[in-house]
Amino acid sequence: MTQDFSDGRLFIGGDWRKGRGAPITSVFAAEGIENQTLAGASRDDALDAIAAAGAAQQDPAWRDLKPHERATHLHRIADGIAANIDRISWIQSRDTSKTLAETRALALSAAGTFRYFAAVVETSDDLLTAPRGVYLTSSVHEPLGVVAAITPWNSPIASDAQKVAPALAAGNAVVLKPASWSPLVCLELARIIDEAGLPRGLFSVLPGSGREVGTLLVEHPGIAKVSFTGGTSTGRHLAGIAARKLMPVSLELGGKSPTIVFDDCDMDLAIAGVLFGIFSSSGQSCIAGSRLFVQRGIYDRFVERLVQATRALSVGHPFDPRTQVSSLIHADHRASVEAYVALARDEGGEVLCGGARPEGLDAGAYFLPTIIAGLDNAARTCREEIFGPVLVVMPFDDEADVIAQGNDSDYGLACGIFSNDRRKCWRVARAIRAGTVWVNTYKQFSIATPFGGDGASGMGREKGRAGLRAYQTQKSIYEDLGGQPHPWARWP
C-alpha cells in the first residue's frame, strides 16, 4: 500500500505551519524504519494556540451557535473521517504498528463518536426547576472555554475523538496534544477538521514534549479544563497542578485489570475472552486483563488449554490480514516489557509460553504473547502496569477469595468475569472495584456507555450523555414573577 504522510506542518490556531520545538520522529516499529521526522510544537506554539482558541471560543460566530448548528459541524467531521478510513487506518498503523484491521475499527469508532455527540448535543435539554417562591428557576449548561486534551499513543484516533467531539459539541475550543510517538494520525484528523469548515482557531494539534508543551497547557490560566489519558504518575502530577488552579480535570489512567474464570464457565468462551482481553493490541491497552484468576478446580486444565491457544496466535506484520499480535510501538517500549518478564523470573515466576522475541521478525519491536505462573498477587509483576502482551495467571478458591485478590490493587479500571451463574456474576461485578465490568466477554465498547476508572486508574468519566456535561459548567437563573420589591429592602 502506497500512501503519503503530511508535509510535517502543525495545525496551530487555524494555520498550517512548521513547529518551533524540538524534532520528533514517528517510527514504524514493525519494520524498524522511520516514518517521518517533523519539528514539534514549542511553548510559543502552545501560547499561540491557546490565544487563538480563546478568541475563537468567544467569537459570536461560535459562541452564539444553537446546539443543532454545532451538531452540523460534528456531522461534517464524522463524514470526513468516514471518507478517509483507508488513509487514516494506514497512517495509524504506520504510527503505532497496530494491525490494519484494528486501526480501521478505531477510525470507524472515531466517526461514530462525532456522530453520537452531535446527536447528544442536539437532543440535550436544560432544566426548568421547581421554584420555592414567586419566581421562575432554570438551570442551564454553558461551555467551559478552552479545553486541553492530552492523548496517549496506543489508540490515538479513538482517544482523540472521545475528547474532541464532546468538547466541541459543548461549545468549547480544543487544543489537542498527542503523544510524541504517534503524531501523524492526529495531524490527519486536523486536516479533516479543517476541511470540514470548523471556525478558525477552535482546534489545534500540538505534538511535542509533554514536559514543555503538556505542562504549559495544564498550568496556563487560559485553559479551563484538562482531559488526560495516560500514565498514572503523570496523571497525579497534572491533578496537583489542576488542584492549585481549582480547574476541573478528567483523568483516564493505568490499569492492572483482573479477569476471573469460575469453574462453571463456558471454557471456550472464557479462553477466547482472556486471549482477546490481554493479547489484542499487543497488550498495549489500559484495560488489558493482565491478571488472570482461575478457580482452583479447573486451574490446571484451563491454563493448559490457554497456553496452547496462546502459542497458536498469529504474530506478524500489521499489514498481514492473518496477524493477531503485531509489533509493540517502539523498541524502547519492548525493552520495558522485557525487563518486566525478567523481573517476573526473578520473583519466582515460571514462563509457560512466550517470554522472548519471535524468530524471523528481527527488524521489528515484536514480543511473543507471554503467560507467567507461580506468582502471587503481591509480586511487582502483578501490581505494576506492564502495558504489553504479558499475562500472570493465579488460582483462587471461592468468591470471597477472588474478590479480595481482585480488589487488592491500586488500580480500578476494568474487570472480566466468566461464569454461567448470572447471580454470581452480578454479585462479583458489584463487589469488584472497577469502572467497567464485562461478563462473559471482554473489551466490548459503546460510545453511549460511560467509561473511566477509580483509584490509581483515574477520575471522571468519558462517553455517554453525561460525557457532554463533563465539558460544561452549570448556571442557575432566577427570574422574578411577582413584580414587587423584596420585603427586606424597606425604607421610609
Steps between C-alpha positions, in 0.01 A plus 500: 500500500646834394395808689649835598534662838427865565756763405614526863326825587294534816146637527523796736215746549355427158834528315719224359857586588831349602538437871762691696587223744738208510470242221287193564512180300227252419638147458342201331614261769373195311785548253735713707488789254427869530168631376565871530687753710329832555557806712288465812307771675674748730374705794447791261293280272290395799451862606388588146255210498352596837460864398332405172276251678387755757413755233320245283300359790373846592427605142123528447544290184557204735379616839148580380444186294197298597568141604364358175733732308802375695376148424526576129874561538544167679310315228730650236806386694352150532436492126858609436636221718276243332612615156866455597483171689764323290748788523445548875539128559825483303650805675405374844645156429824662389491725807424227757569163328144389573337270248301658219189321623534665841582848371208484260270416792645790700441742212141382459456540874625858479246583230228345714609703800460829314157391376394391847588830667338690215179317591555549873547877480203541268270309735630615838261716700564747776285490812203697623527435872226505765478853649476574873361847460341740253771458242595284204808281552708331233834328474698540179827353377773713341844425353804513724720685248824350370559130566840330487473139383809287561484158337716183502681316224320167515169592331526865398214552254240347732639671811513832316137472392382411851633834623473732199144409397323567834716806571407660167138390533488676837616825338866503601822542306753215515878485503606139441841374608563150364782273615834558332519135389180527293462853358405426140141376527409798721622735229283309253203562731592871497492501120155346500369744762647794309342387174167446678481877555526526879551870584864601499688469830259264672731203454878460512734199509828531690715187482800562718663465837272414789740675737495820295169518312288276722600677821434841345151393393415382851646806675374771264219714648324502163438125514167429671524120513749223431390158380793259523545136407835347587720374779405520866812686616447772240131514589581560866734784404236662278237461772723690742533791259126494431425505873710814546310661211163370627454372145286197410696207365411159357761228541488161327812328629658157529361162589588155626164348430395156631331236289313244710422151368267288714481122476148514354603710200466420131870421455518582129331834563733577789818410312398722208420784740830468685701492177326806360512683832877483540658431161298715258674832433816307599397559859548877463170592658413658833210255540701189418399204716855447624419313826319171441336321793381144427300297752715224641281208386561577130831684532735239349267406212413861418859624508616211280238584236572873530872447442427287193267768361753774571776317315266472201446876472635652181784743571598704199504813290211744560414506129458122485126427541582179687686685777346502848798629700714766337809694597519716808509872429870558561816306574535695827158383608586140416807534723268605785278196444803271489622646828169409666524142376851480642364639828228233502765231468698659784184502712462126449260500206498225239461606137256251350520641148652798325739710702723571200518663160356297211730354238503647151376846600831645611450842339194585705422552868310172537449303820325168534174469696613395844334312787663486843401275791636442848458855634258633755314827493767674710766468229600821323415334169143470628478854634669721241363572154717333235305622194600208286398142409576356844243308707545375855272209597410414861258255667217591737266305726162675517316829450630662815858405415491633144321822595768566762781428254335687215457811714851474643639752252558873478311496171129478433441524127345178366417138573382192312287223651429161341229280651165351402350605833348844434427570866861430590620721216281782628627463856863501395451783250355718774772404749799561272638856500510588131351757266402235244415132548449256214306178558579209266678738263780755506599834340157571353415869477213735430540876468163525678636331815715698748864398541761579763676368806543532873803519725827515307299448180376857510194715557206614293323325215504529122233392250125488551261792521674618816821522297368823348432653843858426605603783265242751626433707807155532652330832569177562693274789400221650715241726337255693720134455414339707777602848391528622862811632679656254742342558843837512676604812308253736666574865555297804602 
